[in-house]
Amino acid sequence: MDIAKALAVIDRLCSGAFPAEHVRTDTGVAGPGYGTAELATSEDFWEDDGTRREEAAEQYECDRDGLGERLTRRWGPPQVFSLYSVCVRSMEGEDVPEPWGGLSGHVPDVQLWRSAEDGRWIALGVSQWDKEWPFQLLAVVTDVDPP
């Protein structure tokens, strides 16, 4: 992962306006009150005995933590926010606002900062939809408070 490139993408998310409708962007998805970026994507694991998957999981967590160190310099130490209960509440029928409802289905937890400048939330997480699917390092910028 290229940290400088990832920081530039996060800066664009932080400075940009959010779209009025849910859309696919050049870096991820966005909608009212949020924008996401897929900063890195691994290969898939359909033909894996588990070794490559474990190594990729460790690498993506290291990449998240390394990028998180750079963001900590800007916004201070992050909160670690579990999305497990958000996922459970969503599955039980609660209308959880985006981006949190969607993230909770494939991101177990995020590192979370709040910008003092504009009050937006900045989150980093590692996504994997299922054990055969690729990992993704995601950045999210939103003005929607975590549920």
C-alpha positions in Angstrom: 0.0 0.0 0.0 1.2 3.5 -0.9 0.6 5.6 2.3 1.1 8.9 0.5 -1.5 8.0 -2.1 -3.9 6.7 0.7 -3.5 10.0 2.6 -4.3 12.0 -0.6 -7.5 10.0 -1.1 -8.5 10.6 2.5 -7.8 14.3 2.1 -10.0 14.4 -0.9 -12.8 12.6 1.0 -12.4 15.1 3.9 -12.5 18.2 1.7 -15.2 17.1 -0.7 -19.0 17.5 -0.6 -21.1 14.4 -0.2 -23.4 13.4 -3.1 -27.2 13.7 -2.7 -27.7 10.1 -4.0 -25.9 6.8 -3.4 -23.2 6.5 -6.2 -20.2 4.5 -7.1 -17.1 6.8 -7.2 -13.6 6.3 -8.6 -12.4 5.2 -5.2 -15.5 3.5 -3.6 -19.0 4.4 -2.8 -20.6 7.6 -1.5 -24.0 8.9 -0.5 -25.7 11.5 1.6 -23.4 12.3 4.5 -20.6 9.9 3.7 -17.8 8.9 1.3 -15.8 5.7 1.3 -12.6 4.7 -0.5 -11.1 1.3 -1.2 -7.5 2.1 -0.4 -6.2 -1.4 -1.2 -7.6 -4.8 -2.2 -6.0 -8.2 -1.9 -6.4 -11.2 -4.1 -9.3 -13.6 -3.4 -8.8 -16.9 -1.5 -10.9 -19.4 -3.4 -8.0 -21.7 -3.9 -6.4 -21.2 -0.5 -5.7 -23.6 2.3 -5.8 -20.7 4.8 -2.1 -19.7 4.9 -2.3 -16.9 2.3 -5.5 -15.7 3.9 -3.9 -15.4 7.3 -0.9 -13.7 5.9 -3.1 -11.2 4.0 -5.2 -10.5 7.1 -2.1 -9.7 9.1 -0.7 -7.5 6.3 -4.0 -5.5 6.0 -4.2 -5.0 9.7 -0.5 -3.7 9.6 -1.4 -1.4 6.7 -4.4 -0.1 8.6 -2.3 0.5 11.7 0.5 2.2 9.7 -1.9 4.5 8.0 -3.6 5.1 11.4 -0.4 6.3 12.9 -0.2 9.0 10.3 -3.8 10.0 10.9 -3.1 10.0 14.7 -0.6 12.8 14.1 -3.4 14.9 12.6 -6.4 14.1 14.9 -4.9 12.4 18.0 -5.4 8.8 19.1 -8.3 7.0 17.5 -11.2 5.3 19.2 -11.5 1.6 18.3 -15.2 1.2 17.5 -16.7 -2.3 17.2 -19.4 -2.6 14.6 -20.6 -6.0 15.9 -23.6 -4.6 17.8 -24.4 -2.4 14.8 -24.5 -5.5 12.6 -26.8 -7.3 15.1 -29.1 -4.4 15.4 -29.3 -4.1 11.6 -30.0 -7.8 11.2 -32.8 -7.5 13.8 -34.5 -4.8 11.6 -33.2 -1.6 13.0 -32.7 1.1 10.4 -29.0 1.9 10.9 -27.9 5.0 9.0 -25.2 4.7 6.3 -22.3 4.3 6.2 -22.5 2.4 9.5 -25.2 -0.1 8.5 -23.5 -1.2 5.4 -20.0 -1.3 6.9 -21.1 -3.4 9.8 -21.8 -6.4 7.5 -18.2 -6.8 6.5 -16.0 -4.7 8.8 -15.7 -5.9 12.4 -14.3 -2.7 13.8 -12.8 0.6 12.8 -10.2 3.1 14.0 -12.2 6.3 14.4 -11.2 9.9 14.6 -13.3 13.1 14.7 -12.0 16.2 13.0 -12.1 19.2 15.2 -12.2 21.4 12.1 -15.5 20.3 10.7 -16.8 17.6 13.0 -16.6 14.8 10.4 -15.7 11.3 11.4 -12.8 9.5 9.7 -12.7 5.7 10.0 -10.3 3.1 8.8 -11.2 -0.6 8.7 -10.4 -3.9 7.1 -13.2 -5.5 5.2 -13.8 -9.0 4.1 -17.2 -10.2 3.0 -16.5 -13.9 3.4 -13.4 -16.1 3.9 -12.9 -16.6 0.1 -13.3 -12.9 -0.8 -10.5 -10.3 -0.9 -9.6 -8.1 2.0 -10.0 -4.4 1.5 -8.5 -1.5 3.5 -11.3 1.1 3.6 -11.4 4.7 4.6 -14.7 6.4 5.4 -15.4 10.0 6.0 -18.9 10.9 7.3 -20.8 13.5 9.1 -23.2 10.8 10.4 -22.5 10.0 14.0 -21.7 6.4 14.8 -24.8 4.6 16.2 
